[in-house]
Amino acid sequence: MIELVEKLEAKLKALDEQMADPAVIADQKKLIELSRQRRHVEDMLASGRAWRRAKQSIDEARDIIKANEDPDLVEMAKEEMAQYEGQIGDLEREFKLKLLPRDPNDDKAAIVEIRAGTGGDEAGIFVGDIYRMYQRYADSRKWKLEVMNSNPAQSGGFKEVVFAVDGEGAFGLMKYESGVHRVQRVPVTESQGRIHTSAVTVAVFPEAAEVDVEIKESEIKVDVYRSSGPGGQSVNTTDSAVRITHVPTGVVVTCQDEKSQHKNKAKALKVLRARLYDMKLAEQQARMTQERRSMVSTGDRSAKIRTYNFPQSRVTDHRIGLTLYKLDEIMNGALDDIIEPLRQHDQEESLKLQSAGKA
């Protein structure tokens, strides 16, 4: 592992030299990519150096104990060695976690789709609540959020909302939100104060670049129509809304939020590309027949992943059995309190699988 730390130090030095190159400085896209790589290497290296310092301190203390007859000096060395021996196991584990292969999609932007499930009007209202929760989370992360398509519900809220979030680690964090989100509360339309249970589905895809997925014009059918609001009434007088059907797969994407047909088509193509890329990744995983051991890792969208219980101010993530009594904070975007434990659990499972493979 000492060699790994040295390799990371050499990698960091090489990245610094690249980033100081005037040609790279002039290429903003390249500079951003190298900056991301540097942050990742620096993060791994910080853990590696902490582990190396502890190991070196243990070795130095051991040498002092062997080479000295001074009882006071030996006692001090033993205490120091015991202190670092108590830390080195955790430091080594942390370093190994940082060394795990990263999902190449983690730094991509994310396409997020929220749809009303069971529960009628209340499910639509909760779609709006979940969307606002993600808006606030994106704001806290300084991510850019762009609505791709929305379909307002007549009673308030939305039948569906599709949006993109772009920023550091967007997909890597948002991917843990895929699944069924269940809400338990008294709806505003409930006259007798009874608690109802409703659900919404969330699907998160990595945004695909044109080089990731090629969409041929001959493979898509484009329909244009007038945008509609709640209840189906027309909201403008031009055929600006766009529906794209990918004929080979049958995937259909609609977009009507922009007044420009051209802009709606561009947004719809972006969502279509993300969905097709997600299908491509799923097919690759199926061919590899690699079963992951946790629901966090599989991203099973048919599974109930989380319950929001408003009477008890409780949020429970069922994948890792995490319960927090801070629902107001969560709904105001404090999602790191849930996503970080999920991410750590995912890493632990990956480390177990890697260790089992080496055994």
C-alpha positions as CSV (number, residue, x, y, z in Angstrom):
1,M,0.0,0.0,0.0
2,I,3.0,2.3,0.4
3,E,3.5,2.0,-3.3
4,L,-0.1,3.0,-4.0
5,V,0.4,6.2,-1.9
6,E,3.6,7.0,-3.9
7,K,1.8,6.4,-7.2
8,L,-1.0,8.8,-6.2
9,E,1.6,11.4,-5.3
10,A,3.2,11.0,-8.7
11,K,-0.3,11.2,-10.3
12,L,-1.1,14.4,-8.4
13,K,2.2,16.0,-9.5
14,A,1.5,15.0,-13.1
15,L,-2.0,16.6,-13.0
16,D,-0.6,19.8,-11.5
17,E,1.9,20.0,-14.4
18,Q,-0.8,19.4,-16.9
19,M,-3.0,22.1,-15.4
20,A,-0.2,24.6,-15.5
21,D,0.2,24.0,-19.3
22,P,-1.0,27.2,-21.1
23,A,-2.7,25.0,-23.8
24,V,-4.8,23.3,-21.1
25,I,-5.5,26.6,-19.3
26,A,-7.0,27.9,-22.6
27,D,-9.1,24.8,-23.0
28,Q,-11.9,25.3,-20.3
29,K,-13.5,21.9,-20.9
30,K,-10.1,20.1,-20.4
31,L,-9.2,22.2,-17.4
32,I,-12.6,21.3,-15.7
33,E,-12.0,17.6,-16.3
34,L,-8.5,17.7,-15.0
35,S,-9.7,19.7,-11.9
36,R,-12.2,16.9,-11.2
37,Q,-9.5,14.3,-11.6
38,R,-7.2,16.2,-9.2
39,R,-9.9,16.5,-6.5
40,H,-10.5,12.8,-6.7
41,V,-6.7,11.9,-6.5
42,E,-6.2,14.5,-3.7
43,D,-9.1,12.9,-1.7
44,M,-7.6,9.4,-2.1
45,L,-4.1,10.7,-1.3
46,A,-5.2,12.4,1.9
47,S,-6.4,9.1,3.3
48,G,-3.3,7.3,2.0
49,R,-1.0,9.7,3.6
50,A,-2.8,9.5,7.0
51,W,-2.5,5.7,6.8
52,R,1.2,6.0,5.9
53,R,2.0,8.4,8.8
54,A,0.4,6.0,11.3
55,K,2.3,3.1,9.9
56,Q,5.6,5.0,9.9
57,S,4.9,6.1,13.5
58,I,4.3,2.5,14.6
59,D,7.5,1.3,12.9
60,E,9.6,4.1,14.5
61,A,8.1,3.4,17.9
62,R,8.9,-0.3,17.5
63,D,12.5,0.5,16.6
64,I,12.9,2.7,19.7
65,I,11.6,-0.1,21.9
66,K,14.1,-2.6,20.4
67,A,17.1,-0.2,20.5
68,N,16.7,1.5,23.8
69,E,17.2,0.5,27.4
70,D,15.8,3.7,28.9
71,P,12.6,2.6,30.6
72,D,10.9,6.0,30.3
73,L,11.7,6.3,26.6
74,V,10.5,2.7,26.0
75,E,7.3,3.4,27.9
76,M,6.6,6.5,25.8
77,A,7.2,4.6,22.6
78,K,4.8,1.8,23.7
79,E,2.1,4.4,24.4
80,E,2.6,6.0,21.0
81,M,2.6,2.7,19.3
82,A,-0.6,1.6,21.0
83,Q,-2.3,4.9,20.0
84,Y,-1.4,4.5,16.3
85,E,-2.2,0.7,16.3
86,G,-5.7,1.7,17.5
87,Q,-6.1,4.0,14.5
88,I,-4.4,2.2,11.7
89,G,-7.2,-0.4,11.0
90,D,-9.8,2.4,10.4
91,L,-7.3,4.4,8.4
92,E,-6.5,1.4,6.2
93,R,-10.2,0.7,5.7
94,E,-10.9,4.3,4.8
95,F,-8.0,4.3,2.3
96,K,-9.3,1.1,0.6
97,L,-12.8,2.5,0.3
98,K,-11.3,5.6,-1.5
99,L,-9.4,3.3,-3.8
100,L,-12.5,1.5,-5.0
101,P,-13.3,2.0,-8.7
102,R,-15.6,4.9,-9.3
103,D,-18.8,4.7,-11.3
104,P,-17.7,6.6,-14.5
105,N,-21.2,8.2,-14.6
106,D,-21.0,9.7,-11.1
107,D,-19.7,13.1,-12.4
108,K,-22.3,13.3,-15.1
109,A,-25.4,15.5,-14.9
110,A,-28.6,13.7,-13.9
111,I,-32.0,13.5,-15.5
112,V,-34.7,13.0,-12.8
113,E,-38.2,12.0,-13.5
114,I,-40.9,12.2,-10.7
115,R,-44.3,10.7,-11.4
116,A,-47.5,10.3,-9.3
117,G,-48.3,6.8,-8.3
118,T,-51.0,5.4,-6.1
119,G,-53.0,7.9,-4.1
120,G,-54.9,10.1,-6.6
121,D,-54.7,13.9,-6.0
122,E,-52.5,13.5,-2.9
123,A,-49.9,11.7,-5.0
124,G,-49.8,14.6,-7.4
125,I,-49.4,17.1,-4.6
126,F,-46.5,15.0,-3.2
127,V,-44.8,15.0,-6.6
128,G,-44.6,18.8,-6.2
129,D,-43.3,18.4,-2.6
130,I,-40.5,16.0,-3.7
131,Y,-39.6,18.2,-6.6
132,R,-39.2,21.2,-4.3
133,M,-37.1,19.0,-2.0
134,Y,-34.8,18.3,-4.9
135,Q,-34.7,22.0,-5.9
136,R,-33.5,23.0,-2.4
137,Y,-31.0,20.1,-2.4
138,A,-29.6,21.3,-5.8
139,D,-29.4,24.9,-4.4
140,S,-27.4,23.7,-1.4
141,R,-25.0,21.9,-3.7
142,K,-24.9,24.9,-6.1
143,W,-26.1,22.7,-9.0
144,K,-27.9,24.0,-12.0
145,L,-31.5,22.7,-12.3
146,E,-33.4,22.9,-15.5
147,V,-37.0,21.7,-16.0
148,M,-37.3,19.5,-19.1
149,N,-41.0,18.8,-18.9
150,S,-43.9,19.1,-16.4
151,N,-47.5,18.1,-16.4
152,P,-49.5,20.0,-13.8
153,A,-52.3,18.2,-12.0
154,Q,-55.8,19.8,-11.8
155,S,-55.9,19.6,-8.0
156,G,-52.4,21.0,-7.5
157,G,-49.0,19.5,-7.8
158,F,-48.0,17.6,-10.8
159,K,-48.7,14.3,-12.6
160,E,-45.1,14.3,-13.6
161,V,-42.0,16.5,-13.5
162,V,-38.8,15.8,-15.5
163,F,-35.7,17.9,-14.9
164,A,-31.9,17.9,-15.2
165,V,-29.4,18.8,-12.5
166,D,-25.8,19.6,-13.5
167,G,-22.9,20.1,-11.1
168,E,-20.2,18.2,-9.3
169,G,-21.2,14.7,-8.5
170,A,-24.8,15.2,-9.5
171,F,-25.6,11.7,-10.8
172,G,-23.3,10.1,-8.2
173,L,-25.5,11.5,-5.4
174,M,-29.0,11.6,-7.1
175,K,-28.8,8.0,-8.2
176,Y,-29.7,6.9,-4.7
177,E,-33.1,8.5,-5.1
178,S,-34.4,6.0,-7.7
179,G,-37.4,4.1,-6.4
180,V,-40.8,4.4,-4.9
181,H,-41.2,7.2,-2.3
182,R,-44.2,6.7,0.0
183,V,-45.9,9.5,2.0
184,Q,-48.2,9.1,5.1
185,R,-50.2,12.2,6.1
186,V,-53.6,13.8,6.3
187,P,-54.3,15.3,2.8
188,V,-55.6,18.8,2.6
189,T,-58.7,17.4,1.0
190,E,-59.4,15.0,3.9
191,S,-62.3,16.3,6.0
192,Q,-62.2,13.7,8.7
193,G,-58.5,13.9,9.6
194,R,-57.7,10.4,8.4
195,I,-54.1,9.6,7.4
196,H,-53.7,8.5,3.8
197,T,-50.8,6.6,2.2
198,S,-49.7,7.7,-1.3
199,A,-46.7,7.1,-3.5
200,V,-44.6,8.7,-6.2
201,T,-41.9,7.1,-8.3
202,V,-38.5,8.7,-9.0
203,A,-36.2,7.6,-11.8
204,V,-32.7,9.0,-12.1
205,F,-30.5,8.6,-15.3
206,P,-27.0,9.8,-16.1
207,E,-27.2,12.4,-18.8
208,A,-25.8,10.9,-22.0
209,A,-23.7,12.8,-24.5
210,E,-24.1,12.4,-28.2
211,V,-21.0,10.2,-28.2
212,D,-22.6,7.9,-25.7
213,V,-25.8,7.3,-27.6
214,E,-26.3,8.0,-31.3
215,I,-29.9,8.8,-32.2
216,K,-30.6,8.6,-36.0
217,E,-33.3,10.8,-37.4
218,S,-34.6,7.7,-39.3
219,E,-35.2,6.0,-35.9
220,I,-37.4,8.7,-34.4
221,K,-40.9,9.9,-35.0
222,V,-41.5,13.6,-34.0
223,D,-45.1,14.9,-33.4
224,V,-45.9,18.5,-32.5
225,Y,-49.0,19.8,-30.8
226,R,-50.3,22.6,-28.6
227,S,-49.1,22.6,-25.0
228,S,-51.8,21.9,-22.4
229,G,-52.2,22.8,-18.8
230,P,-54.2,21.3,-15.9
231,G,-57.4,19.7,-17.2
232,G,-56.1,19.5,-20.7
233,Q,-56.9,23.1,-21.8
234,S,-54.6,24.6,-24.4
235,V,-52.1,27.1,-23.0
236,N,-50.8,28.6,-26.2
237,T,-51.8,29.0,-29.9
238,T,-48.9,27.4,-31.6
239,D,-47.8,23.8,-32.0
240,S,-44.7,24.1,-29.8
241,A,-45.1,21.0,-27.7
242,V,-43.0,18.0,-29.0
243,R,-43.5,14.2,-28.6
244,I,-40.6,12.0,-29.8
245,T,-41.0,8.3,-30.2
246,H,-37.9,6.1,-30.6
247,V,-39.2,3.5,-33.0
248,P,-36.7,0.7,-32.2
249,T,-37.4,0.7,-28.5
250,G,-40.8,2.3,-28.3
251,V,-39.6,4.9,-25.8
252,V,-41.7,8.1,-25.9
253,V,-40.6,11.5,-24.5
254,T,-42.7,14.7,-24.4
255,C,-41.7,18.2,-23.7
256,Q,-43.9,21.3,-23.6
257,D,-42.3,23.7,-21.1
258,E,-40.7,26.0,-23.7
259,K,-42.6,28.3,-26.1
260,S,-40.1,27.3,-28.9
261,Q,-40.7,24.0,-30.7
262,H,-36.9,23.9,-31.4
263,K,-36.1,24.2,-27.7
264,N,-38.7,21.6,-26.7
265,K,-37.3,19.2,-29.3
266,A,-33.7,19.7,-28.0
267,K,-34.8,19.0,-24.4
268,A,-36.8,16.0,-25.4
269,L,-33.8,14.5,-27.3
270,K,-31.7,15.1,-24.1
271,V,-34.2,13.1,-22.0
272,L,-34.5,10.4,-24.7
273,R,-30.7,10.0,-24.9
274,A,-30.5,9.6,-21.1
275,R,-33.2,6.9,-21.1
276,L,-31.6,5.0,-24.0
277,Y,-28.2,5.2,-22.2
278,D,-29.8,3.9,-19.0
279,M,-31.2,1.0,-21.0
280,K,-27.8,0.4,-22.6
281,L,-26.2,0.2,-19.1
282,A,-28.9,-2.2,-17.9
283,E,-28.3,-4.5,-20.8
284,Q,-24.5,-4.5,-20.1
285,Q,-25.1,-5.3,-16.5
286,A,-27.5,-8.1,-17.4
287,R,-24.9,-9.6,-19.8
288,M,-22.3,-9.5,-17.0
289,T,-24.8,-11.3,-14.7
290,Q,-23.3,-9.4,-11.8
291,E,-25.8,-9.4,-9.0
292,R,-25.3,-6.7,-6.4
293,R,-26.2,-7.5,-2.8
294,S,-28.1,-4.4,-1.8
295,M,-31.0,-2.4,-3.1
296,V,-28.9,0.7,-2.9
297,S,-26.6,-0.8,-5.6
298,T,-29.3,-2.2,-7.8
299,G,-31.3,0.9,-7.9
300,D,-34.4,-1.2,-8.2
301,R,-37.1,1.3,-9.2
302,S,-40.0,-1.1,-8.4
303,A,-39.0,-1.2,-4.7
304,K,-40.3,1.0,-1.9
305,I,-37.2,2.8,-0.8
306,R,-38.4,5.5,1.6
307,T,-41.4,6.5,3.7
308,Y,-42.2,10.1,4.8
309,N,-44.5,10.0,7.8
310,F,-45.7,13.5,8.5
311,P,-47.7,12.9,11.8
312,Q,-44.5,11.5,13.4
313,S,-42.1,13.9,11.5
314,R,-40.3,10.7,10.5
315,V,-38.3,9.7,7.4
316,T,-37.3,6.0,7.0
317,D,-35.0,4.7,4.3
318,H,-35.9,1.0,4.0
319,R,-32.7,0.0,2.2
320,I,-30.4,0.5,5.1
321,G,-33.0,0.7,7.9
322,L,-32.2,4.4,8.6
323,T,-34.8,6.4,10.5
324,L,-34.6,10.2,11.1
325,Y,-37.0,12.3,13.0
326,K,-36.3,15.5,11.1
327,L,-38.8,15.4,8.2
328,D,-39.0,19.2,7.9
329,E,-35.3,19.5,7.4
330,I,-35.3,16.7,4.8
331,M,-38.2,18.2,2.9
332,N,-36.2,21.5,2.9
333,G,-33.3,19.8,1.0
334,A,-31.2,18.3,3.8
335,L,-30.8,15.1,1.8
336,D,-27.1,14.6,2.6
337,D,-28.3,13.2,6.0
338,I,-29.8,10.2,4.0
339,I,-27.6,10.1,0.8
340,E,-24.3,10.0,2.6
341,P,-25.2,6.9,4.7
342,L,-26.5,5.2,1.5
343,R,-23.3,6.0,-0.3
344,Q,-21.1,4.7,2.6
345,H,-23.2,1.5,2.7
346,D,-22.8,1.1,-1.1
347,Q,-19.0,1.4,-0.7
348,E,-18.9,-1.1,2.1
349,E,-20.8,-3.6,0.0
350,S,-18.5,-3.0,-2.9
351,L,-15.5,-3.5,-0.6
352,K,-16.9,-6.8,0.7
353,L,-17.5,-8.0,-2.8
354,Q,-13.9,-7.0,-3.8
355,S,-12.5,-8.8,-0.8
356,A,-14.6,-11.9,-1.5
357,G,-13.3,-11.9,-5.1
358,K,-9.7,-11.9,-3.9
359,A,-10.2,-14.6,-1.3
